[in-house]
Amino acid sequence: MLNRIDLNGKLALITGAGGGIGRATAIRLAEAGMKLALSGRDPAKLMKTAALTGRPLDMLCLPADLTTEKGRRDVMHILTGHFKKLDLLVNNAGMALSCPFEEITEAQYDQIMAINAKVPFLLCQQALPLLRRSDCPTIVNIGSVVAHDGYPLQAAYAASKHALLGMTKSLAKEVAAEGIRVHMISPGGVMTDMIRIARPDLDGADMIQPEEIAEQIAFLVEHRGNAVVDEIRLHRPGKEPFGK
Ligand SMILES: NC(=O)c1ccc[n+]([C@@H]2O[C@H](COP(=O)([O-])OP(=O)(O)OC[C@H]3O[C@@H](n4cnc5c(N)ncnc54)[C@H](OP(=O)(O)O)[C@@H]3O)[C@@H](O)[C@H]2O)c1
């Protein structure tokens, strides 16, 4: 039987919620009745997302630059003041960079590693105590196909998403016995501002819609079945591994 979670009244923090995948995710999870903390740098974009959910009063807008220690501290401080627990963390904020390898500056490398790899790492650390109070604790990190392969002009972006994948895999195993699910979704081209700017040459008609990624995130948090975990034995605390 499917172990389906009723998301009504559950709590999520979504980073990068001011547009693209983050906004679509906010709208989808709000439809399911979740209360959301929306993070991004631009307050106007966050307020627009909150309005688009149709339930702006259940949305907590937390504008901050997450690459700064102060920004992360402010977000977590306000979040813990409002939410005594967290059911879902969506690490979605990120940036792309398309640049010849030898032209990537140290500053660009540091910037992309900070928002794509370091910020999710630190937010996972800070969110775990809140997630432990949930009966369906879930983390979804938004990776990319570049986390699994290399592409010309994508060395810094690929390095950051490979780092995110490594963290995700390790954390997933470390907290599995506690019932905390840690996933990564690795989309190809999604029709958002990011790709419109980074790859104006691409035809949007063939791309993934942000609502499709939102649907996958909703599925992962809503379904606690074993089809989406790769080491089922780790999710059965106290029981013998399958096959023994
Ligand atoms: N679009 C694609 O083709 C594609 C494919 C694979 C994976 N992805 C991944 O999907 C995620 C979402 O991207 P998207 O396509 O939806 O692009 P997007 O619309 O540009 O969204 C990126 C979000 O990240 C936020 N952000 C960036 N730097 C930040 C910072 N320092 N502090 C706080 N927030 C910051 C932005 O907030 P502000 O706008 O407020 O600055 C923005 O809302 C990214 O991790 C991206 O790598 C995208």
The ligand as a Tripos MOL2 file, in Angstrom:
@<TRIPOS>MOLECULE
LIG
   48    52     1     0     0
SMALL
NO_CHARGES

@<TRIPOS>ATOM
      1 N1         16.8190   26.1630  -15.6860 N.am      1 LIG1
      2 C1         17.5080   25.0770  -15.9580 C.2       1 LIG1
      3 O1         17.6730   24.6990  -17.1190 O.2       1 LIG1
      4 C2         18.0670   24.2470  -14.8540 C.ar      1 LIG1
      5 C3         18.5110   22.9550  -15.1730 C.ar      1 LIG1
      6 C4         19.0430   22.1650  -14.1690 C.ar      1 LIG1
      7 C5         19.1060   22.6420  -12.8920 C.ar      1 LIG1
      8 N2         18.6840   23.9090  -12.5980 N.ar      1 LIG1
      9 C6         18.8070   24.3560  -11.2180 C.3       1 LIG1
     10 O2         17.5340   24.7330  -10.7400 O.3       1 LIG1
     11 C7         17.6780   25.6810   -9.6970 C.3       1 LIG1
     12 C8         16.6950   26.8180   -9.9220 C.3       1 LIG1
     13 O3         17.0220   27.4880  -11.1140 O.3       1 LIG1
     14 P1         15.9620   28.1560  -12.0900 P.3       1 LIG1
     15 O4         16.1730   27.5710  -13.4100 O.co2     1 LIG1
     16 O5         14.6180   28.1450  -11.4840 O.co2     1 LIG1
     17 O6         16.5570   29.6300  -12.1990 O.3       1 LIG1
     18 P2         16.1580   31.0460  -11.5920 P.3       1 LIG1
     19 O7         14.7670   31.3750  -11.9640 O.co2     1 LIG1
     20 O8         17.2590   31.9560  -12.0170 O.co2     1 LIG1
     21 O9         16.2090   30.8050  -10.0200 O.3       1 LIG1
     22 C9         17.3800   30.8710   -9.2800 C.3       1 LIG1
     23 C10        17.0040   31.3890   -7.9270 C.3       1 LIG1
     24 O10        18.1440   31.3540   -7.0650 O.3       1 LIG1
     25 C11        18.1210   32.5260   -6.2760 C.3       1 LIG1
     26 N3         19.4800   32.8970   -5.8770 N.ar      1 LIG1
     27 C12        20.5710   33.0140   -6.6670 C.ar      1 LIG1
     28 N4         21.6100   33.4310   -5.9420 N.ar      1 LIG1
     29 C13        21.1590   33.5770   -4.6760 C.ar      1 LIG1
     30 C14        21.7610   33.9840   -3.4580 C.ar      1 LIG1
     31 N5         23.0620   34.3400   -3.3940 N.pl3     1 LIG1
     32 N6         21.0250   34.0070   -2.3270 N.ar      1 LIG1
     33 C15        19.7070   33.6650   -2.3720 C.ar      1 LIG1
     34 N7         19.0750   33.2660   -3.4900 N.ar      1 LIG1
     35 C16        19.8150   33.2370   -4.6180 C.ar      1 LIG1
     36 C17        17.5220   33.6070   -7.1510 C.3       1 LIG1
     37 O11        16.9320   34.5910   -6.3350 O.3       1 LIG1
     38 P3         16.7980   36.1540   -6.8100 P.3       1 LIG1
     39 O12        16.1610   36.0970   -8.1700 O.co2     1 LIG1
     40 O13        15.9300   36.7620   -5.7820 O.co2     1 LIG1
     41 O14        18.1790   36.6720   -6.8410 O.co2     1 LIG1
     42 C18        16.5080   32.8280   -7.9700 C.3       1 LIG1
     43 O15        15.2330   32.8700   -7.3660 O.3       1 LIG1
     44 C19        19.1510   26.0820   -9.7040 C.3       1 LIG1
     45 O16        19.8280   25.4100   -8.6390 O.3       1 LIG1
     46 C20        19.6520   25.5920  -11.0360 C.3       1 LIG1
     47 O17        21.0320   25.2930  -11.0210 O.3       1 LIG1
     48 C21        18.1550   24.7050  -13.5480 C.ar      1 LIG1
@<TRIPOS>BOND
     1     1     2 1
     2     2     3 2
     3     2     4 1
     4     4     5 ar
     5     4    48 ar
     6     5     6 ar
     7     6     7 ar
     8     7     8 ar
     9     8     9 1
    10     8    48 ar
    11     9    10 1
    12     9    46 1
    13    10    11 1
    14    11    12 1
    15    11    44 1
    16    12    13 1
    17    13    14 1
    18    14    15 2
    19    14    16 1
    20    14    17 1
    21    17    18 1
    22    18    19 2
    23    18    20 1
    24    18    21 1
    25    21    22 1
    26    22    23 1
    27    23    24 1
    28    23    42 1
    29    24    25 1
    30    25    26 1
    31    25    36 1
    32    26    27 ar
    33    26    35 ar
    34    27    28 ar
    35    28    29 ar
    36    29    30 ar
    37    29    35 ar
    38    30    31 1
    39    30    32 ar
    40    32    33 ar
    41    33    34 ar
    42    34    35 ar
    43    36    37 1
    44    36    42 1
    45    37    38 1
    46    38    39 2
    47    38    40 1
    48    38    41 1
    49    42    43 1
    50    44    45 1
    51    44    46 1
    52    46    47 1
@<TRIPOS>SUBSTRUCTURE
     1 LIG1         1 GROUP 0 **** ****
